Amino acid sequence: MFFRYILYPDGGQTANPAPSASLYSMMSLPAMRVMGKVSEGLPHGHYVVPFSQTVKFHGHICPGLAIGYYASHVAMCWLAEERSPDDEIYAIIESAGCGADAVQAITGCTIGKANLVINDNGKQVYTFGIRGRSKAIRIALRPEFTIDRLDPGLQELREKVTAGHATVEEVDELRRRIERVCRAILESHGESVFDLQAINVKEPERPGKISTVVCSKCGEPVSDAKAKKAGNGHLCPECSKTK
């Protein structure tokens, strides 16, 4: 059964679709069922990263991480039909928040490889595609699954805890409520959490040639793509701002 791979990504043979009691120990949830394209096995060896592993990578559990985690797995499922093992995936996300770490953990897209682009519009919108192909999937969070809808008072409590004005009981309550919101997201069917749209999009540019020049002012090497010509030499971006 497909749940075997969801809950036991190491290939365990016991199928059990019921999630564990704690999100910290949860292996994963059936995110890939959303498009109805995968019922047995994992396409091209795609590994379903446990949510707990994503939490460890990010440093804490939060709704933004859960949204990015779910969206990434939905995308990997959708792309599976078109993707070969050698294809490179790219991601364009519209928030610089916690979901960006989930995208890196699940898809392997990173800023350093120039296949992760962040256009911070403050929106939980994720676009994924394959290099060399114009077709991509746009995944946008539905209003019903924003934090304010799922738990209207959570933000106020979080601000109180962050400011150091909360009691021990309120800190514990915050943890429980955050887990409850994350569970509400991850246990819902993907098509109720997200609006999905196949679109044509221009893929991110690949990195250009890597060469450096030396800044005439500070003496430090700088990418020639970022340096500014100054007389017979060059200035790095910071030095070019100062007189």
Contacts in CASP RR format, 6 or more apart in sequence:
PFRMAT RR
TARGET T0000
AUTHOR 0000-0000-0000
METHOD contacts of the structure
MODEL  1
MFFRYILYPDGGQTANPAPSASLYSMMSLPAMRVMGKVSEGLPHGHYVVP
FSQTVKFHGHICPGLAIGYYASHVAMCWLAEERSPDDEIYAIIESAGCGA
DAVQAITGCTIGKANLVINDNGKQVYTFGIRGRSKAIRIALRPEFTIDRL
DPGLQELREKVTAGHATVEEVDELRRRIERVCRAILESHGESVFDLQAIN
VKEPERPGKISTVVCSKCGEPVSDAKAKKAGNGHLCPECSKTK
1 15 0 8 1.000
1 17 0 8 1.000
1 40 0 8 1.000
2 30 0 8 1.000
2 32 0 8 1.000
2 33 0 8 1.000
2 38 0 8 1.000
2 39 0 8 1.000
2 40 0 8 1.000
2 41 0 8 1.000
3 15 0 8 1.000
3 16 0 8 1.000
3 17 0 8 1.000
3 30 0 8 1.000
4 11 0 8 1.000
4 12 0 8 1.000
4 13 0 8 1.000
4 14 0 8 1.000
4 15 0 8 1.000
5 11 0 8 1.000
5 41 0 8 1.000
5 42 0 8 1.000
5 48 0 8 1.000
6 17 0 8 1.000
6 27 0 8 1.000
6 28 0 8 1.000
6 29 0 8 1.000
6 30 0 8 1.000
6 31 0 8 1.000
6 32 0 8 1.000
6 48 0 8 1.000
7 15 0 8 1.000
7 16 0 8 1.000
7 17 0 8 1.000
7 19 0 8 1.000
7 27 0 8 1.000
7 28 0 8 1.000
8 14 0 8 1.000
8 27 0 8 1.000
9 27 0 8 1.000
9 28 0 8 1.000
9 47 0 8 1.000
9 48 0 8 1.000
9 49 0 8 1.000
9 50 0 8 1.000
17 30 0 8 1.000
19 26 0 8 1.000
19 29 0 8 1.000
19 183 0 8 1.000
19 187 0 8 1.000
20 26 0 8 1.000
20 27 0 8 1.000
22 179 0 8 1.000
23 51 0 8 1.000
23 52 0 8 1.000
23 55 0 8 1.000
23 61 0 8 1.000
23 179 0 8 1.000
23 182 0 8 1.000
23 183 0 8 1.000
23 186 0 8 1.000
24 52 0 8 1.000
24 55 0 8 1.000
24 61 0 8 1.000
25 52 0 8 1.000
26 50 0 8 1.000
26 51 0 8 1.000
26 52 0 8 1.000
27 50 0 8 1.000
27 51 0 8 1.000
27 52 0 8 1.000
28 48 0 8 1.000
28 49 0 8 1.000
28 50 0 8 1.000
28 51 0 8 1.000
29 51 0 8 1.000
29 70 0 8 1.000
29 186 0 8 1.000
29 187 0 8 1.000
31 48 0 8 1.000
31 69 0 8 1.000
31 70 0 8 1.000
31 73 0 8 1.000
31 74 0 8 1.000
31 77 0 8 1.000
31 186 0 8 1.000
31 190 0 8 1.000
32 38 0 8 1.000
32 48 0 8 1.000
32 73 0 8 1.000
32 74 0 8 1.000
32 76 0 8 1.000
32 77 0 8 1.000
33 189 0 8 1.000
33 190 0 8 1.000
34 74 0 8 1.000
34 77 0 8 1.000
34 189 0 8 1.000
34 190 0 8 1.000
34 191 0 8 1.000
34 194 0 8 1.000
34 196 0 8 1.000
35 74 0 8 1.000
35 77 0 8 1.000
35 78 0 8 1.000
35 196 0 8 1.000
36 77 0 8 1.000
37 77 0 8 1.000
37 78 0 8 1.000
37 80 0 8 1.000
37 81 0 8 1.000
38 77 0 8 1.000
38 80 0 8 1.000
42 48 0 8 1.000
43 77 0 8 1.000
43 80 0 8 1.000
43 81 0 8 1.000
43 83 0 8 1.000
44 80 0 8 1.000
44 83 0 8 1.000
44 84 0 8 1.000
44 85 0 8 1.000
45 85 0 8 1.000
46 76 0 8 1.000
46 77 0 8 1.000
46 80 0 8 1.000
48 73 0 8 1.000
49 69 0 8 1.000
49 105 0 8 1.000
49 106 0 8 1.000
51 66 0 8 1.000
51 69 0 8 1.000
51 186 0 8 1.000
53 105 0 8 1.000
54 65 0 8 1.000
54 69 0 8 1.000
54 101 0 8 1.000
54 102 0 8 1.000
54 105 0 8 1.000
54 106 0 8 1.000
55 61 0 8 1.000
55 65 0 8 1.000
57 101 0 8 1.000
57 104 0 8 1.000
57 105 0 8 1.000
58 65 0 8 1.000
58 98 0 8 1.000
58 101 0 8 1.000
58 102 0 8 1.000
58 105 0 8 1.000
61 178 0 8 1.000
61 179 0 8 1.000
61 182 0 8 1.000
62 98 0 8 1.000
62 178 0 8 1.000
62 182 0 8 1.000
63 147 0 8 1.000
63 150 0 8 1.000
63 178 0 8 1.000
63 181 0 8 1.000
63 182 0 8 1.000
63 185 0 8 1.000
64 97 0 8 1.000
64 98 0 8 1.000
64 99 0 8 1.000
64 102 0 8 1.000
64 124 0 8 1.000
65 98 0 8 1.000
65 99 0 8 1.000
65 101 0 8 1.000
65 102 0 8 1.000
65 182 0 8 1.000
66 102 0 8 1.000
66 181 0 8 1.000
66 182 0 8 1.000
66 185 0 8 1.000
66 186 0 8 1.000
67 99 0 8 1.000
67 102 0 8 1.000
67 124 0 8 1.000
67 141 0 8 1.000
67 145 0 8 1.000
67 185 0 8 1.000
67 193 0 8 1.000
68 98 0 8 1.000
68 99 0 8 1.000
68 102 0 8 1.000
68 103 0 8 1.000
68 106 0 8 1.000
68 124 0 8 1.000
68 126 0 8 1.000
69 99 0 8 1.000
69 102 0 8 1.000
69 105 0 8 1.000
69 106 0 8 1.000
69 186 0 8 1.000
70 185 0 8 1.000
70 186 0 8 1.000
70 190 0 8 1.000
70 193 0 8 1.000
70 194 0 8 1.000
71 102 0 8 1.000
71 103 0 8 1.000
71 124 0 8 1.000
71 126 0 8 1.000
71 139 0 8 1.000
71 141 0 8 1.000
71 194 0 8 1.000
72 91 0 8 1.000
72 102 0 8 1.000
72 103 0 8 1.000
72 105 0 8 1.000
72 106 0 8 1.000
72 107 0 8 1.000
72 126 0 8 1.000
72 128 0 8 1.000
73 106 0 8 1.000
74 137 0 8 1.000
74 139 0 8 1.000
74 190 0 8 1.000
74 194 0 8 1.000
74 196 0 8 1.000
75 89 0 8 1.000
75 91 0 8 1.000
75 107 0 8 1.000
75 126 0 8 1.000
75 128 0 8 1.000
75 129 0 8 1.000
75 137 0 8 1.000
75 139 0 8 1.000
76 89 0 8 1.000
76 106 0 8 1.000
76 107 0 8 1.000
76 128 0 8 1.000
78 128 0 8 1.000
78 137 0 8 1.000
78 196 0 8 1.000
79 89 0 8 1.000
79 128 0 8 1.000
79 129 0 8 1.000
79 130 0 8 1.000
79 137 0 8 1.000
82 130 0 8 1.000
82 133 0 8 1.000
82 135 0 8 1.000
83 89 0 8 1.000
83 130 0 8 1.000
87 130 0 8 1.000
87 131 0 8 1.000
88 115 0 8 1.000
88 130 0 8 1.000
88 131 0 8 1.000
89 107 0 8 1.000
89 108 0 8 1.000
89 109 0 8 1.000
89 115 0 8 1.000
89 128 0 8 1.000
89 129 0 8 1.000
89 130 0 8 1.000
89 131 0 8 1.000
90 109 0 8 1.000
90 115 0 8 1.000
90 116 0 8 1.000
90 117 0 8 1.000
90 128 0 8 1.000
90 129 0 8 1.000
90 130 0 8 1.000
90 131 0 8 1.000
90 203 0 8 1.000
90 204 0 8 1.000
91 103 0 8 1.000
91 107 0 8 1.000
91 109 0 8 1.000
91 115 0 8 1.000
91 116 0 8 1.000
91 117 0 8 1.000
91 126 0 8 1.000
91 127 0 8 1.000
91 128 0 8 1.000
91 129 0 8 1.000
92 117 0 8 1.000
92 119 0 8 1.000
92 126 0 8 1.000
92 127 0 8 1.000
92 128 0 8 1.000
92 201 0 8 1.000
92 204 0 8 1.000
93 99 0 8 1.000
93 100 0 8 1.000
93 103 0 8 1.000
93 116 0 8 1.000
93 117 0 8 1.000
93 118 0 8 1.000
93 119 0 8 1.000
93 125 0 8 1.000
93 126 0 8 1.000
93 127 0 8 1.000
94 118 0 8 1.000
94 119 0 8 1.000
94 120 0 8 1.000
94 121 0 8 1.000
94 122 0 8 1.000
94 123 0 8 1.000
94 124 0 8 1.000
94 125 0 8 1.000
94 126 0 8 1.000
95 118 0 8 1.000
95 120 0 8 1.000
95 121 0 8 1.000
95 122 0 8 1.000
95 123 0 8 1.000
95 124 0 8 1.000
95 125 0 8 1.000
96 118 0 8 1.000
96 120 0 8 1.000
96 122 0 8 1.000
99 124 0 8 1.000
100 116 0 8 1.000
100 118 0 8 1.000
103 109 0 8 1.000
103 116 0 8 1.000
103 126 0 8 1.000
104 110 0 8 1.000
104 116 0 8 1.000
107 128 0 8 1.000
109 115 0 8 1.000
109 116 0 8 1.000
110 116 0 8 1.000
111 118 0 8 1.000
113 207 0 8 1.000
114 204 0 8 1.000
114 205 0 8 1.000
114 206 0 8 1.000
114 207 0 8 1.000
115 131 0 8 1.000
115 204 0 8 1.000
116 204 0 8 1.000
117 204 0 8 1.000
123 140 0 8 1.000
123 141 0 8 1.000
124 140 0 8 1.000
124 141 0 8 1.000
124 146 0 8 1.000
125 138 0 8 1.000
125 139 0 8 1.000
125 140 0 8 1.000
125 141 0 8 1.000
126 138 0 8 1.000
126 139 0 8 1.000
126 140 0 8 1.000
127 136 0 8 1.000
127 137 0 8 1.000
127 138 0 8 1.000
127 139 0 8 1.000
127 199 0 8 1.000
127 201 0 8 1.000
128 136 0 8 1.000
128 137 0 8 1.000
128 139 0 8 1.000
129 135 0 8 1.000
129 136 0 8 1.000
129 137 0 8 1.000
129 201 0 8 1.000
129 203 0 8 1.000
130 136 0 8 1.000
131 203 0 8 1.000
132 203 0 8 1.000
134 200 0 8 1.000
134 201 0 8 1.000
135 198 0 8 1.000
135 199 0 8 1.000
135 200 0 8 1.000
136 198 0 8 1.000
136 199 0 8 1.000
136 200 0 8 1.000
136 201 0 8 1.000
137 196 0 8 1.000
137 197 0 8 1.000
137 198 0 8 1.000
137 199 0 8 1.000
138 196 0 8 1.000
138 197 0 8 1.000
138 198 0 8 1.000
138 199 0 8 1.000
138 201 0 8 1.000
139 194 0 8 1.000
139 195 0 8 1.000
139 196 0 8 1.000
140 194 0 8 1.000
140 195 0 8 1.000
140 197 0 8 1.000
141 193 0 8 1.000
141 194 0 8 1.000
141 195 0 8 1.000
142 192 0 8 1.000
142 193 0 8 1.000
142 194 0 8 1.000
142 195 0 8 1.000
143 149 0 8 1.000
144 192 0 8 1.000
145 184 0 8 1.000
145 185 0 8 1.000
145 188 0 8 1.000
145 192 0 8 1.000
145 193 0 8 1.000
147 154 0 8 1.000
147 155 0 8 1.000
147 181 0 8 1.000
148 155 0 8 1.000
150 181 0 8 1.000
150 184 0 8 1.000
150 185 0 8 1.000
151 177 0 8 1.000
151 180 0 8 1.000
151 181 0 8 1.000
154 174 0 8 1.000
154 177 0 8 1.000
154 178 0 8 1.000
154 181 0 8 1.000
157 166 0 8 1.000
157 170 0 8 1.000
157 173 0 8 1.000
157 174 0 8 1.000
157 177 0 8 1.000
158 174 0 8 1.000
158 178 0 8 1.000
160 166 0 8 1.000
160 170 0 8 1.000
161 170 0 8 1.000
161 171 0 8 1.000
161 174 0 8 1.000
166 174 0 8 1.000
185 193 0 8 1.000
208 225 0 8 1.000
210 223 0 8 1.000
211 223 0 8 1.000
211 224 0 8 1.000
212 221 0 8 1.000
212 222 0 8 1.000
212 223 0 8 1.000
212 224 0 8 1.000
213 221 0 8 1.000
213 222 0 8 1.000
213 224 0 8 1.000
213 227 0 8 1.000
213 233 0 8 1.000
213 234 0 8 1.000
214 220 0 8 1.000
214 221 0 8 1.000
214 222 0 8 1.000
214 234 0 8 1.000
215 221 0 8 1.000
215 222 0 8 1.000
215 227 0 8 1.000
215 234 0 8 1.000
215 235 0 8 1.000
215 236 0 8 1.000
215 239 0 8 1.000
216 230 0 8 1.000
216 233 0 8 1.000
216 234 0 8 1.000
216 235 0 8 1.000
216 239 0 8 1.000
217 235 0 8 1.000
217 236 0 8 1.000
217 239 0 8 1.000
217 242 0 8 1.000
218 236 0 8 1.000
218 238 0 8 1.000
218 239 0 8 1.000
220 236 0 8 1.000
222 234 0 8 1.000
222 236 0 8 1.000
222 237 0 8 1.000
224 234 0 8 1.000
226 236 0 8 1.000
226 237 0 8 1.000
227 234 0 8 1.000
227 235 0 8 1.000
227 236 0 8 1.000
227 237 0 8 1.000
228 234 0 8 1.000
228 235 0 8 1.000
228 237 0 8 1.000
228 240 0 8 1.000
230 240 0 8 1.000
END
